[in-house]
Amino acid sequence: MAEEKHHHHLFHHHKEEEQKPVEEVTYSETAYGTDGSGQYYQADSVGYAEQNRTDDYEKYEKEKKHHKHKEHLGEMGAAAAGAFALYEKHEAKKDPEHKHRHKIEEEVAAAVGVGAGGYAFHEHHEKKEARKEAEEAEGKKHHHLF
């Protein structure tokens, strides 16, 4: 135990003659990476950045298409719920014996229609956001003056 060195400080200050000279740092335009299988590859950094930008653009385009599809589903849901609410309103007039039940179903269908419309509105804004991200990934710049 007496032979072991005990360091009591977090930062050790060495004498100037003990310090080693720092070697010059050089940078290259070559990038190295791994693919999914663990294999190493060498890529030109400019090509890699261009590929990354293309991948981002394709990702945002796919996301935009996904939100557009969901927006259309929300619109169809709102239309179907509205049509069902109108049907139930008609049934309430036609079937006075079960009028209360038809009125309740009409109100529920109207509420579902409002919810589906809100979902379609939400997806519309998500689609617009994905479009803006795709344009930024493509390299288009938006200059807002006001």
Contacts in CASP RR format, 6 or more apart in sequence:
PFRMAT RR
TARGET T0000
AUTHOR 0000-0000-0000
METHOD contacts of the structure
MODEL  1
MAEEKHHHHLFHHHKEEEQKPVEEVTYSETAYGTDGSGQYYQADSVGYAE
QNRTDDYEKYEKEKKHHKHKEHLGEMGAAAAGAFALYEKHEAKKDPEHKH
RHKIEEEVAAAVGVGAGGYAFHEHHEKKEARKEAEEAEGKKHHHLF
29 44 0 8 1.000
29 45 0 8 1.000
29 46 0 8 1.000
30 42 0 8 1.000
30 43 0 8 1.000
30 44 0 8 1.000
30 45 0 8 1.000
31 42 0 8 1.000
31 43 0 8 1.000
31 44 0 8 1.000
31 45 0 8 1.000
31 48 0 8 1.000
32 40 0 8 1.000
32 41 0 8 1.000
32 42 0 8 1.000
32 43 0 8 1.000
33 40 0 8 1.000
33 41 0 8 1.000
33 42 0 8 1.000
33 43 0 8 1.000
34 40 0 8 1.000
34 41 0 8 1.000
35 41 0 8 1.000
53 137 0 8 1.000
53 138 0 8 1.000
53 139 0 8 1.000
56 137 0 8 1.000
57 134 0 8 1.000
57 137 0 8 1.000
57 138 0 8 1.000
59 137 0 8 1.000
60 130 0 8 1.000
60 131 0 8 1.000
60 133 0 8 1.000
60 134 0 8 1.000
60 137 0 8 1.000
61 134 0 8 1.000
63 130 0 8 1.000
63 133 0 8 1.000
63 134 0 8 1.000
64 127 0 8 1.000
64 130 0 8 1.000
64 131 0 8 1.000
64 134 0 8 1.000
67 123 0 8 1.000
67 124 0 8 1.000
67 126 0 8 1.000
67 127 0 8 1.000
67 130 0 8 1.000
68 123 0 8 1.000
68 127 0 8 1.000
70 119 0 8 1.000
70 123 0 8 1.000
70 126 0 8 1.000
71 120 0 8 1.000
71 123 0 8 1.000
71 124 0 8 1.000
71 127 0 8 1.000
72 120 0 8 1.000
73 120 0 8 1.000
74 116 0 8 1.000
74 117 0 8 1.000
74 119 0 8 1.000
74 120 0 8 1.000
74 123 0 8 1.000
75 116 0 8 1.000
75 117 0 8 1.000
75 120 0 8 1.000
77 112 0 8 1.000
77 113 0 8 1.000
77 116 0 8 1.000
77 117 0 8 1.000
78 113 0 8 1.000
78 114 0 8 1.000
78 115 0 8 1.000
78 116 0 8 1.000
78 117 0 8 1.000
78 118 0 8 1.000
78 120 0 8 1.000
80 116 0 8 1.000
81 109 0 8 1.000
81 110 0 8 1.000
81 112 0 8 1.000
81 113 0 8 1.000
81 116 0 8 1.000
82 109 0 8 1.000
82 110 0 8 1.000
82 113 0 8 1.000
84 105 0 8 1.000
84 109 0 8 1.000
85 106 0 8 1.000
85 107 0 8 1.000
85 109 0 8 1.000
85 110 0 8 1.000
85 113 0 8 1.000
88 102 0 8 1.000
88 103 0 8 1.000
88 105 0 8 1.000
88 106 0 8 1.000
88 109 0 8 1.000
89 102 0 8 1.000
89 106 0 8 1.000
91 98 0 8 1.000
91 102 0 8 1.000
92 99 0 8 1.000
92 102 0 8 1.000
92 103 0 8 1.000
92 106 0 8 1.000
93 99 0 8 1.000
95 102 0 8 1.000
132 142 0 8 1.000
135 142 0 8 1.000
136 142 0 8 1.000
END
